[in-house]
Amino acid sequence: MAMVMATVSPAVGSVPPRACRASRASVLRAPAAVSSRHAQKGCFATATAILLAASARSEVRRARYASRSSHVRRAADRPVVLEVQDVEAQSTDEDHKQILKGLNLTIREGEVHAVMGPNGSGKSTLAKVLIGDSAYEVTAGTAKLGETDLLDKEPHERALEGLFLAFQSPPTVGGVSNLDFLRAAYNAQRRAREEPELDVIEFYGFVTEKLTELKINPDFLNRNVNEGFSGGERKRNEMLQMAVLQPKLAILDEIDSGLDIDALKDVAEAIRNVREQDPKRSMLVVTHFERFLRYVEADHVHVMYQGRILKSGGKELADKLDEEGYDWVLNPAK
Ligand SMILES: Nc1ncnc2c1ncn2[C@@H]1O[C@H](COP(=O)(O)OP(=O)(O)OP(=O)(O)O)[C@@H](O)[C@H]1O
């Protein structure tokens, strides 16, 4: 509104300035009445500007309401990206420890789900089971990515279907530069989609844009994958991989651990960036920190305990966990 008044002031230069003055509060409260008073005094430009601004404000309100209600309406209609039903899984070592004990989870297109829970609940195991880590064997249940039965697929096939895992402790790949690694992964996707591969020059142009968006030093490309990288640099490198591969569902396992405050914000911004570029992308974020969920704007929060999801809710659940801890969820009778 202040901008509108400033814009019209040259147009009312010939009118005595006092006559054109209107308090912001009165304009916001009763724009039609204030406008008509100005018109009666001959300040037609001001009168028109007040009405235009009022109409623009109600348009904005209407648009906001429409977008909010269509968001709510669409949430339940969006296609399901991940459907996990009654999954049980155990370790493949000699202990055969049962870790997932009947886990259910549905993620729809464009949603960000957070999984929280005490240490040892099975959060990382869930992430690794979904990408097909051979340290775990699924003994019951189903997991589908769209229409694809994930559990029938090899890990690289799951990746080609659009599943991505950012590791809690990203591994080093000695002797392979980030540029070669990213180009190989990206071209594998293009081959699977029967699209022509990008040569080094073409890929360099593509990846450079991503580096700029994510504020990552171009030196990253020439360094071997995660070799000599600090903890924070490794996490940023995971974000770079996610931005290049543009997965349907990205699983981020404690991507926020070990980050300083600025790095945490940068990683969260990278996540928001990827979502803004394609609002259909979905994410499953494993974290211990409510603050991180605020940055990444999680839609759904789940508490996992002893291999199951015990409670689900919206962002407010993370706030409550932050204030009160897990005890009220784990021992509701207390
Ligand atoms: N390959 C494995 N073999 C045997 N036990 C395992 C294996 N992987 C995980 N576990 C055990 O399963 C339980 C769940 O581990 P997991 O790493 O999934 O928990 P988490 O919820 O991610 O914990 P944190 O919050 O500490 O990262 C733990 O007790 C862990 O020791």
The ligand as an ORCA input file, in Angstrom:
! r2SCAN-3c Opt
* xyz 0 1
  N      23.353    -55.073      9.907
  C      22.963    -55.152     11.172
  N      23.220    -56.250     11.917
  C      22.817    -56.342     13.192
  N      22.139    -55.367     13.842
  C      21.862    -54.250     13.164
  C      22.256    -54.087     11.811
  N      21.829    -52.866     11.387
  C      21.213    -52.302     12.441
  N      21.226    -53.125     13.501
  C      20.619    -52.846     14.805
  O      19.254    -52.547     14.594
  C      18.822    -51.480     15.447
  C      18.313    -50.330     14.593
  O      19.423    -49.699     13.972
  P      19.245    -48.402     13.075
  O      20.607    -47.947     12.679
  O      18.286    -48.690     11.998
  O      18.584    -47.402     14.126
  P      18.330    -45.834     14.002
  O      16.936    -45.616     14.446
  O      18.703    -45.335     12.669
  O      19.315    -45.297     15.113
  P      20.118    -43.886     15.231
  O      19.081    -42.858     15.560
  O      21.047    -44.134     16.379
  O      20.836    -43.629     13.941
  C      20.031    -51.135     16.301
  O      19.919    -51.835     17.499
  C      21.213    -51.640     15.489
  O      22.298    -52.019     16.301
*
